[in-house]
Amino acid sequence: MKHAGIGSILRIDSSARQADSVSRDLGDEVVRRLQAGSPGASVVSLDLGPGMPHIDHDWVTANLTPAEQRSPQQRERLTASDQAVSALQRADAVVLTVPVYNFSVPSVLKAWIDHVCRAGLTFRYTPNGPQGLLADRPVYLVMASGGVPLGSAVDFASGYLRQVFRFLGIEDVRLVGAERVAADPAAARESALTALDQWLPEPTGAAA
Ligand SMILES: Cc1cc2nc3c(=O)[nH]c(=O)nc-3n(C[C@H](O)[C@H](O)[C@H](O)COP(=O)(O)O)c2cc1C
């Protein structure tokens, strides 16, 4: 599969772990293949692992205030959120790495989601319901779970993330799942790479 036109990749990691993280390791592989298919594509990295501030009262008030009426302090309060939205808007492809934590997503990722779901900016309300305002683009959703089968009734992460992206206008979510790592880490990685092969086959002539 060719990926002509991918100029910029937004990579978002959310595991609290660094070196031993299965999801980050697979994220490296996704980025490597994307860059192999689109030489010169840049990567903007956002590491949520060390922490992500939560929205608070002042943030919500600023966000609900029409943009042209915001005070300098309110504009300042939304700066980090504006930057997160802008990074998402500019990306031709997104690589999001996510461990399952307590049946759902890490709280730092939920905090990031709260910052990028902005009425009037990334979605809007219409008489027919909400409408996403982001252009569709591939999102490589790289997930790792210890014991939960992805897509099962107790996986409250993958369906939730698909819904969030759909809500923002992004339908093209491509799951690369290493599920049940605790049971068989090698098999989990192998099945994630098999899924990745469907989206991004190893470029011809590249080293394995
Ligand atoms: C705080 C915490 C909560 C977890 N909760 C779950 C869970 O509910 N279900 C599950 O299958 N695995 C759970 N796990 C296991 C992780 O999903 C698994 O170790 C995964 O590989 C973590 O991703 P990482 O390797 O990228 O850090 C949990 C791990 C941690 C640290």
The ligand as an SDF file (V2000), in Angstrom:
LIG
                    3D

 31 33  0  0  0  0  0  0  0  0999 V2000
   -2.5570    0.5810   35.8070 C   0  0  0  0  0  0  0  0  0  0  0  0
   -2.7190   -0.5870   34.8820 C   0  0  0  0  0  0  0  0  0  0  0  0
   -3.9840   -1.0770   34.6450 C   0  0  0  0  0  0  0  0  0  0  0  0
   -4.1660   -2.1350   33.7670 C   0  0  0  0  0  0  0  0  0  0  0  0
   -5.4310   -2.5760   33.5130 N   0  0  0  0  0  0  0  0  0  0  0  0
   -5.6090   -3.5480   32.5980 C   0  0  0  0  0  0  0  0  0  0  0  0
   -6.9340   -3.9860   32.2610 C   0  0  0  0  0  0  0  0  0  0  0  0
   -7.9300   -3.5230   32.7670 O   0  0  0  0  0  0  0  0  0  0  0  0
   -7.0580   -4.9670   31.3370 N   0  0  0  0  0  0  0  0  0  0  0  0
   -5.9870   -5.5340   30.7340 C   0  0  0  0  0  0  0  0  0  0  0  0
   -6.1560   -6.3970   29.8910 O   0  0  0  0  0  0  0  0  0  0  0  0
   -4.7290   -5.1390   31.0290 N   0  0  0  0  0  0  0  0  0  0  0  0
   -4.5140   -4.1570   31.9410 C   0  0  0  0  0  0  0  0  0  0  0  0
   -3.2530   -3.7450   32.2270 N   0  0  0  0  0  0  0  0  0  0  0  0
   -2.1160   -4.3660   31.5190 C   0  0  0  0  0  0  0  0  0  0  0  0
   -1.6590   -3.5130   30.3490 C   0  0  0  0  0  0  0  0  0  0  0  0
   -2.7080   -3.2360   29.4430 O   0  0  0  0  0  0  0  0  0  0  0  0
   -0.5330   -4.2190   29.6140 C   0  0  0  0  0  0  0  0  0  0  0  0
    0.5330   -4.4620   30.5080 O   0  0  0  0  0  0  0  0  0  0  0  0
   -0.0390   -3.4300   28.4420 C   0  0  0  0  0  0  0  0  0  0  0  0
    1.0350   -4.0970   27.8310 O   0  0  0  0  0  0  0  0  0  0  0  0
    0.4280   -2.0400   28.9040 C   0  0  0  0  0  0  0  0  0  0  0  0
    0.8690   -1.2960   27.7850 O   0  0  0  0  0  0  0  0  0  0  0  0
    2.4030   -0.8940   27.6590 P   0  0  0  0  0  0  0  0  0  0  0  0
    3.1600   -2.2180   27.5480 O   0  0  0  0  0  0  0  0  0  0  0  0
    2.4800   -0.1110   26.4100 O   0  0  0  0  0  0  0  0  0  0  0  0
    2.7980   -0.1430   28.8810 O   0  0  0  0  0  0  0  0  0  0  0  0
   -3.0480   -2.7220   33.1240 C   0  0  0  0  0  0  0  0  0  0  0  0
   -1.7660   -2.2090   33.3740 C   0  0  0  0  0  0  0  0  0  0  0  0
   -1.6100   -1.1690   34.2490 C   0  0  0  0  0  0  0  0  0  0  0  0
   -0.2200   -0.6340   34.4920 C   0  0  0  0  0  0  0  0  0  0  0  0
  1  2  1  0
  2  3  1  0
  2 30  2  0
  3  4  2  0
  4  5  1  0
  4 28  1  0
  5  6  2  0
  6  7  1  0
  6 13  1  0
  7  8  2  0
  7  9  1  0
  9 10  1  0
 10 11  2  0
 10 12  1  0
 12 13  2  0
 13 14  1  0
 14 15  1  0
 14 28  1  0
 15 16  1  0
 16 17  1  0
 16 18  1  0
 18 19  1  0
 18 20  1  0
 20 21  1  0
 20 22  1  0
 22 23  1  0
 23 24  1  0
 24 25  2  0
 24 26  1  0
 24 27  1  0
 28 29  2  0
 29 30  1  0
 30 31  1  0
M  END
$$$$
